[in-house]
Each structure stands twice: as structure tokens, then as C-alpha cells.
Amino acid sequence: MRSKHAVQTVTRSIPISVTTVVLIGLGSVALGAAPSQADSTPISLASTRVFIEGDSLTVGSAGALKSQLRRHVKSVTVDAQVGRHTGEGIRKLRSPAAKAAGIWVVALGTNDSPSSAQTRKNVAHVMKLAGKNRQVIWVNVVRPGGYGRVNRTLRALDAANPQLTVIDWAAVIRQQRELLSGDRVHLTPKGYRIRAIETRNAILSLAQPATS
């Protein structure tokens, strides 16, 4: 997200055995169309690395995932910057840390124009980079100015692609407007915690069921 403050970049890699800060994005899972066992292969999270790409909403969630994900996945790498556009974030998915991850979380779009066509191109580009053996979680957008069309596009793409899971952050905010700060985009401290929980729950929804 754009901010009046100086640009802030956060890049952290957090193995489970380390107690450094982990970061990212989003509580109860508000999923567009959660994948079923029939259309996606469940993941063993304990051996899976997670790469999270985001903007200022992800920067703002920096402390929340330390407690939310560390017990569930092998490692978490977060690359986030205030004001980041989706195109820049997609380029980061070519990094070694992203290539090593089995799950990508894309928490971008608030700094883009509300274009359905560009959203389709962005998702297609990310899914091509992801290949056939990686799950992608995409957080939809809350911002005044026509972003409902972006979210409708994401919902349709989610329904059509078993490797894509969309977190319906807009639905969370519709039910809990008090999570927004005064600019109606950024969040209160509670809002950042809820956003982190939403992301954790989306990741857990991909998990391979325990065998008895």
C-alpha cells in the first residue's frame, strides 16, 4: 500500500527452529473456494516452505505469523514492501527463496489500478511461474474505488483452478469494519492479527490429513 511514511522493506526467512520474527498477511478462514481432496493434492505442511509476497498490509502483519505458522510449516520467508505493485511482487517470485517454497502467498493488488484484465494476466503469470506442484494463496483487495471487480475476477479464477486459493479478505472486512483504520485500507492492530490468522487458516486448509 502507499503510505506517507518512508518505504519499508521486510524480508525474513524463519526456520521452525529459530525464534526470529516472521511476517505476513492475514482469521476464521474466508476462502473463496477452498480446494478439496478431489481437485488438489494435500500437502505435508511439516516439510513445506512458505513464501509470502506482499505490500504494506503484509509489513503491518509482521509479528503475527511468528506464533501462527511456526508450528505448522518447515519455514516461512516473507518479502514485503510499502507501496509494492503486483508486477514488482511477481518478479520476486523468481528468487531462490520463492523457488524453494511449496506454497506461495500473494498479498498484493491494493497499489494497482482496479483492472479485471490485468488481474487475470497477473494470476496467469503467477500460476505459470508456480508450475504444477505448488499451491498459490491469493488475498483479495479492500480499497475504495471499484476493486469489487478485481475480487469478482479472483473468485472466478479461484473456482477454475485447483492450485489457487483466494482468501476473501473483503468478506472479513464487510463483517468487521472496525478492523480498518481511518484510510479504509490499512488496519488496526487487531486487524493485522486477524489478517495473519486468515492466512494461517488458508495454509492449514491445504494440509494432508493425518493418518491413523
SVG drawing of the C-alpha trace seen along z (x, -y; Angstrom):
<svg xmlns="http://www.w3.org/2000/svg" viewBox="-21 -11 39 57">
<polyline fill="none" stroke="black" stroke-width="0.4" points="0.0,0.0 1.1,-3.5 2.0,-5.3 3.0,-8.9 5.9,-7.3 9.2,-6.2 9.3,-3.0 9.8,0.0 11.0,3.4 10.8,6.6 12.5,9.8 12.7,12.6 13.3,16.3 12.2,18.2 13.0,21.8 10.9,23.6 13.8,24.0 14.5,20.3 12.6,17.7 13.1,14.7 10.2,12.5 8.0,13.9 5.7,11.9 2.6,11.8 -0.8,11.4 -4.0,12.4 -8.8,15.1 -11.6,17.9 -10.8,18.7 -12.7,16.7 -11.8,18.7 -13.3,18.1 -13.3,21.8 -11.2,23.9 -9.5,26.8 -10.9,30.3 -9.1,33.5 -10.7,34.3 -9.2,31.4 -5.8,30.9 -3.1,32.9 -3.0,32.4 0.3,31.1 2.5,32.3 3.0,28.9 5.7,30.0 8.1,30.4 6.8,27.4 8.4,24.0 6.1,21.0 7.0,17.8 4.8,14.7 4.9,11.7 3.2,8.5 2.8,4.8 2.3,2.6 -0.5,4.8 2.0,7.6 4.6,5.3 1.9,4.4 1.3,8.1 5.0,8.7 4.7,10.1 1.5,12.1 2.6,15.1 5.5,15.9 3.1,17.6 0.6,18.6 2.8,20.6 6.0,21.7 4.5,24.9 2.9,25.9 5.4,25.5 9.1,26.0 9.9,22.4 8.4,19.0 10.1,16.4 8.4,13.0 9.2,10.4 7.1,7.2 7.4,3.5 5.2,0.5 3.7,-0.6 4.6,2.5 2.7,3.2 1.8,6.7 4.2,6.6 7.2,6.0 6.0,8.7 5.7,11.2 9.4,10.6 10.3,11.6 8.7,15.0 11.8,15.8 14.0,15.6 15.8,18.7 13.6,18.5 10.4,18.4 11.6,21.3 12.3,23.4 8.8,22.9 5.9,25.3 3.3,22.6 3.2,19.0 1.0,16.4 0.4,13.4 -0.9,10.4 -0.8,7.7 -3.1,5.6 -4.0,2.7 -1.5,0.5 -2.7,1.5 -5.5,0.0 -8.8,2.0 -8.5,3.8 -10.1,7.2 -8.0,7.8 -4.7,7.0 -5.8,9.2 -6.3,12.1 -2.9,11.5 -1.2,11.3 -2.8,14.5 -1.9,16.3 1.7,15.2 1.9,16.3 0.4,19.7 2.7,20.3 5.7,19.5 4.2,21.7 4.2,24.8 2.2,27.9 3.4,28.8 3.0,25.6 -0.1,24.1 -0.8,20.4 -2.9,18.5 -4.0,15.0 -5.5,12.4 -8.2,10.2 -8.4,6.4 -10.1,4.0 -9.9,0.5 -12.5,-2.2 -12.7,-2.7 -14.0,0.2 -12.0,3.1 -15.0,5.3 -14.4,6.1 -10.9,7.3 -12.3,9.5 -15.0,11.0 -12.3,11.9 -10.2,13.5 -13.2,15.5 -13.9,16.8 -10.2,17.8 -10.2,19.5 -13.2,21.6 -11.5,22.6 -8.0,23.5 -7.4,26.2 -3.9,24.8 -5.3,21.4 -7.0,20.5 -8.4,17.0 -8.7,15.5 -11.8,13.3 -10.4,10.5 -13.1,8.2 -15.8,10.5 -14.0,10.4 -14.0,6.6 -17.6,6.4 -18.4,8.2 -15.8,6.4 -15.5,2.8 -13.8,1.9 -10.7,3.7 -10.0,0.9 -8.0,-2.3 -9.1,-5.7 -7.9,-5.4 -10.2,-2.3 -7.3,-0.3 -4.8,0.2 -5.7,1.9 -5.9,1.6 -3.5,3.9 -6.4,6.3 -7.0,6.2 -3.4,7.2 -3.7,10.1 -6.9,11.3 -5.3,11.0 -2.5,13.2 -4.9,15.8 -6.8,15.8 -3.5,16.7 -2.6,19.3 -6.0,21.0 -5.8,20.9 -2.4,22.7 -3.8,25.2 -6.7,25.9 -4.1,27.4 -2.7,29.8 -2.5,33.5 -4.9,35.3 -3.1,37.1 -3.1,40.9 -4.1,43.1"/>
</svg>
